[in-house]
């Protein structure tokens, strides 16, 4: 259901509100009325309309002063204002626009003109809101990316600094080298996902199909996450088909899908639990893969958005979450004309199922 745009009519004459209401009848707008400029300003603290129709000639606080005060407030200034005026002199109309009004309409109000100007201003407001949302989304994305890049970078720098210490045993040196390598792999994985997602989304990525041994692909992916799983004492369990079976996929892209699903499963599973991988060939061709975890699970509501960019499931302060991994999986699987979905992993956790 579409959200009804809200319009605040500010006019000291109730009859004028009735006229506006009649002229806009059937336009699917939600109209609100304020009989004075002061009441309107008080209401804006708790209610922000999509558009304001503001009468110029009002006692006490006239429309021009109301418009000035609205446009001077950073919280309100994005709301478009159409001045409704009986004034006709060009100087008066210029004063209306000079106070910050976005448009004006003359009395007596013409229905066709009113509807056209309201529609135009609401379209501009919608575009503005969309732009603000995009800018906020971009800011959040940059913050998340920087946060996720800083963690492995800090680990690399710290490990390298410790390697400078004299007297480290061979075992200690080896441990720090492995820490640096693991952090480097995490960085590479994140950057690769970002680059591949950008290409997929722009339509510039051409999939390079080739016959791939499903069993070998899965074993390779499992091997690469063994170190990460071991850090959390998570057991990796696999049920794979016999080697030698082939599926036609882009091996690089699909391997990234498995990497992201494994990383996600390990990240949200508690220590001393398990992550499972099941893979099988389908009778009609293609394959089915399932990655199950023992985490907190994902609510029914979140399942509808979990594959969207920058969305995450249960937010956990101790877990780095960029909100791109599952979005990449969805884009990559659908590029293969496949499907990906999520269901409960009884008795606890989630199962991601990919069919290609």
N, C-alpha and C positions, 0 to 999 in steps of 0.2 A: 504494500500500500504506500502511495506517495505521501510525503509529509506536506501538509498544507502550509503554504507561506503565510506568515502572520503580518498584518498591516495595522499600525496604530494610527487612528484618525484623531488629530488634536484640533478641536473646534469648540468655541463657546456656545454655538448654536446646535442643539440636538437635532433639529430638523435637517441641518446640513449632513450630519452623519447618516440620517435615514436616506437622503438622496444618494450618497456614496454607496451605501449598502445595497440600494436598489440597482444602481448602475453596474455594480460588480457582482450582482446575483448570478450564480451559475459558474463563476470563475474559479471555484475551489480555493478561495482565500478565507483565512480566519481573521475576522475584523475585531478590533478592540477600540474602545472609545475613551478619550480623556477630555473633560469639559474645560480644562484650562492648561496653560503652559506649565504652571507650577506642579499640578497633579501629574502631568506627563513626565516631568523630570524626576519626580519622586518614584514613579513606577519603573523608570528605566534602571533603577538600582537592582531590581529583582527580575525584570522582564525586558528582553531585548528583541524587538520585532525585526522582521526582514526588511520592512519599509515603513516610512512615516509620511502620512499626508498631513501637512501642517498649514493651518489657516494663518494668514498674515495679520489680519485685523482682529485682535483680541484685547480685552481690557487687562489692566494690571501688567501682564507680561506678554508683549506682542510676539508674533511669530518669528520676527527677525531676531529678537533677543533669545528666544528659545532655541532657534537654529544655531546661534553663536555658541550658546552654552553646550549644546549637544556635540557640536563639532570640535569644541575645545577639550572634550573629555576623550582620552585615548581609548577607553572601553566602548564608547558609543560612536566614534567618528566614522566608522566603516558603514554604519546604517545609512542607506540613501534616503534623502529627504526631498519630497516634491512639495513645493510651496503652492498653496491654493490661494489665489489673490484676485481681488476686484480691481487692483491697480493696473493701469494700462500704460502709463508713461514709461518710456525706455529707462529713464533714470531710476525709477522705482524698481523695475524688473532687474536692473543691474545691481541694485542694492540687495535684492533677494539672493542673487547668485554670489554677491560679495560676502554675504554672511556664511557661505559654505553650502548653500542649497545645491542639490545636484540637478534639479529641473524645476519647472513651474508650470502651472496650468491655470488658465483664467476662468473666472466666474462670468456667467453661469457655466457650470461644468458640463461639457459635452461627453456623452457616454463612450463614443468611439475613441475620442482622444484620451479620455481617462484610462480606458482599458489598455490602449497602446502604450501609454507612458508608464503605467504600472508594470505591465509585462516587460518593458525594456529595462526598467530599473531593477526588477527582480532578477532578470537574466544577468545583469552586471553584478548584482550582489552574489548570485550563485557562483559566478566565475571567480569573484574575489575570495569567497569562502573556499572554493576548490584550490585556489592558488595558495592560500594560507595553510590549508591542510597538507598540500604537497611540500611546502617549505618546512613545516613542522616535521613531516615524515622524513625529509632529507636530513634535517638536523638530528633527529633521533637515530637515523641510520648511521650518520657519520660518528655520532657518539658511541654507538654500539660497536662499530668497526674498530675505532680507535681503542676502545676498551679491550676488545678481543685480541687486537694486535699487541697491546702493551703487555699482556700476561706472558705469552711465550717469549717476547723480547726481553722482558725482565728476567725470565728464567735463564735465557742464553747469557745475558750480561753477568748475572750473579754467578752462574757456573764457570764462566771464563775468569772472573775475578778470583774465585776460590782456587782455580788451577794455578794461579800465580803464587799461592802460599807455599813456602818451603816446607819440606818434611811430610808432604802428603804420601800416603802409601799408594802402591800400584792399584789396590782395590778402590781406594777413594778417588783416585784419578779416573779410573774406568767408570765409576758411578757418575761423576760429573760430566764426562764425555757423553755418556748415554743420555743424561738429562738434557744436554745441549742439543744432541741429535733429535731427541723426541720433540723438544720445543721447536726446532727448525722444521720438522715434519708437520707440526700443527700449523705453523705459519704458512708453509707451502700449500697445505690443504685448504686453508681459508682463502688465500689469494687465488688459487686455481678455481675454487668454487665461484668466487666473485667474477672472475674473467669469463668462465664458461657460461654463467648465468646471463651476463651482459650480452654475449653472442647469441645465446638461445632466444633471449627476449627480443633482440633486434632483428631476428630472422637471418642473421649473417652466418649462423652455424650450420654447416652442411654435414650431416651424419656420415661417418665413414664405416659402412657396414662391412663386417667380415665374419666368417665362421669362428665361433669361440667355444671352447670347452667349458661348459657351465661349472663342472666340478673344479677344474683348475682355477677358474676365475674366483670362485668362492674361497678356495683354500688360500689363494694369494691374499685376498682381502682379510681373511682371518689372521694370517701370519702378521700382517702389518699392524693389527690392533692388539696383538698379544701383550706388548709392553704397556700400553695404556690400561688394558684390563688388569694386568698384574699389579699396577700401582694401587688399584682399588680392591684388589683381591677378588676380582670377578672371574668366574669360570665361564669359558666359552664352550658351548655345546653345539655340535653341527650334525645334521642329517642330510647327507648329500647323495646325488645319484652316482652311478659308476662312471669312472673317467671315460672319455672318448665320445660322449654325446655332444652335439654341436647346436648352437643357436646363432641366428644372424643378428648381431647387435653392433653398435659402436662401442668397442671394448673400453676405450678411454673414458667416455661419458658414463657408461654403465658402471664402471668400476668406481667412479666418483659417487654414484648413487649408493652403492654398497658401503663405501667409506663413511658417507654422511649418516646412513641408517645405523651403522655400528657405533659411530661416535655419539650419536644421539642416545642410543640405548645404554651405552656405558656411562655416559654423563649423568643420566637420570636414574640409574640403578644404584641401590645402596651397596655398601661394601659387603663382601661375603655372600653375594647373590650370584645369579647366572644370567647370561645373555645367550639366546639360542638362534641358530640359523637353520632353516629348512629350505631345501631347494629340490624341485622335481620337474621333469619334463611333462608336458600336457599331451594327452592322446591326440588332440587335434592340431598339435604343433605349438611351438612357443614353450614358455616355462613359467613356473610359479615360485616365487621366493618369499619367505616370511622371516622377519627379524622380530624376536620377542624379548621384552625386558621385564624387569621386576620392580619398576619404579612406582610412582604414585598413581599412574594412569592419567587419562585425559577425559574430562567430562564431555558429555554429549554436546553441550553448547560449543566447547572449544574445538571439537572435531570438525565443525563447519568452517573454521578459519585457520586451523593449524597449518595448512599448506600454503597460506598466503604469506607474502613477503613481510618480514619484520614482525610476524606474529609468533609468539611462543606459547607453550602450554602452561603448566603450573610454574609460576615464577619462584625461583629458589635463589636467595641472595648469595649463597656460596657457589653457585654454578654460573659460568659465563654463558650467556645466551645472546646470539646475534639474530636469530630469527630468519636465517637465510637457508639453512641446510635442507629443511623439509620442502621449502619453496623450490629449491633447485631440483630436488628429487622429483617433485610433481612435474616440473617443466621438462626434465630429461626423460622421464617415463612416458609422458604424453607425446614427446617428440618421436618416441619409438612406437607410437600408436598403442600404448599400453595403459594400464590403470594402476593407481596406488590408493590404498585406503587403510583405515585404522580400526581396530576393534579391541575389546577387552582381552587381556591375557589372564584367564582365571587361574588362580584366585587373585592375583595382583599383577598390575603392570599393563602394558599395551603390546599389541602385535601389529606390525606394519606389513601389509601384503602387497606385493608387486606382481602383476601378471603382464607378460609381454608376448 
